[in-house]
Amino acid sequence: MFDQILGLPAHPLIIHFAVVLTPLLVVVAAVYAIVARWRTYAAWAVVLLSLASPVAVFAAKESGESLKAARFATADGELGSRINAHESFANPLLVSVLGLAVAALLLVYATSPARDSVGRDRFGRAATLTLSALTLVLAAVAGYYVFRAGDSGARAVWGA
């Protein structure tokens, strides 16, 4: 399923979704957590990116495993070590993006006012501040891992 797209290896095509959507989620979730007055405008983007980014990262991870099994299963030496370094960022990236997505979705839910309380956070200020801090920490972690995964992948391909 994650092996080829129209006869081409799927991984180089799929990774672009993860490499674009994850940094967008990081930035939009961080802005949502920090700038309260922009929340009504950014909420839809946070929700959509929180749903799409983990799917893109999962697809990139699975297509990478398929590519390695199909073409680089016996790679050793410098190429093998670069591929292994790149592969080592897949699971931490997926876990951090999933965590960020859940925290960001909870933050959007917590900051949307309940029907009986116009303009106030659903669970109170303390819960909103806690979820905002958690979102910022997970955004930093996901940003770090998407950078490391992308950089190590580029180094594996281009040998730099």
N, C-alpha and C positions, 0 to 999 in steps of 0.2 A: 504494500500500500504506500509506503514512504520511500520506495526505491527509485522510481522514474516518473517524469512528467514529459509526455510527448517524446519519449526516447532519450531524454537528457537526465542526468543524475538530479534527483529532487532536492538534495540538500543545498546546493548553491542557489537554487531558486527560492526555497522556503525560508532560508535564514534571513533574507531581506525583510520579511514580515516581522520576525523577532527583533531584528536590529533596529527597525523603525518604531514598532509599537511599544517596545519596552522602555526606551528612553522617553517617548511621549507620555507613557503612563507615569514614569518617575517624575517628570516635570509637572504634569497636570495635577497629580496627586499631592505633590509638595505645595504647589500654589494653592490648591484647595485647602490644605491643612493650615497654611500660613495666612492667607488673605481672605478673611471672612466675608468681605463685601463682594467678592467675585464668585462666591459659592453657587449662587443661583444660576450663573452663566456657565460655570464649569462642571456642574453636577452631571449633566448628560455625558460629557466627554469622559469623566472619571468612570462612570458606569460602563460605557462602551469599551473603553480601553481595559478596564478591569476584567471584562469578559473575554476580549480578543487576545490580549497579550499572553496570558498563560497558555492558551490554545496554540498560538504561534510558537512559543518556546517549546512546548511539548512536541509539536510537529517537527521543529528544527532538530530537537534531540533525537527523535525516532528516525528521521531521515539521515542524520549523521551516523547513527548506528548501522543503518542499512548500507550506507555508502562505505563505511569501514569494512563491513562484512563482505561486501561485493568486490571491492577493489583494493583494499589495503589491509586485509587480514594478516598477511605475512610481512607487512612493512616492519623493518627494523632499522637500527642505526639512528642517524639524525632525523630522518623522516618519521620513523616510528615514535621517537621521543617527542617530536613536535605534535604529532597526532594525539598521543597520550596526554600531553599537556593541555591541548585544546579540549579533549574529551573530559578532562577532570573538572572543567567548569560547568558542564551540562547540568548535573544534578543540583549543585548549589544555586545555579541561576533559576532553575525551575522552582525550587523550594522558595527562594526569596521572592520571585514574581508572584507565586501563589499567595504567599503571606502578605505581600503588598496589596494584591488584589482584594483579599478578604478584609484587610484593615481599611482600605480605601472605601470599599462598599459599606462597611460598618460605619465609617465616618460620615458618609453621605446619608445613610439612614438616620444616624444619631443627630445630624444637624438639620434634617428636614423636620419642621415643626409638626407636632401632632395636631389633629383637628381641633382639639379643645384648647390649644395654647399657641396662639398666633405669634410668630416671631421668636419663640424660645426654643432652645434645643430640646430634643425629645427626652434625653436622659440627664440633663443638667450640664452645667459648665465643666465640672470635674471630669465627667466621662468624655466630653468633647475634647478637653485638653489632653487627656490620656490617649485617646485615639489619634489625635493630631500628632502627638509626639511619637507614637508607635508608627504611624504612617511615614513620618519623616525619617525615622531610623531605617525602616524597611525600604524606603525609596533610595536611601544612600547605599544600602547593601545591594539591592537589585541593580542600581546604576554601576556599582563596582563590578559585579559579576558579568553584566552584559558587556561592559568595556573589556574585561579580561578575556571573556569568551571570544568576542569579535577580534581582538588584537591577536590572540593566540591562533585563531583560525586563519587570519591573514598571514601570520608568520609561517604557519604550516604550509600554506599554498605557495607563498612567494619566497619563502626561505630567508627572510630578513631577520 
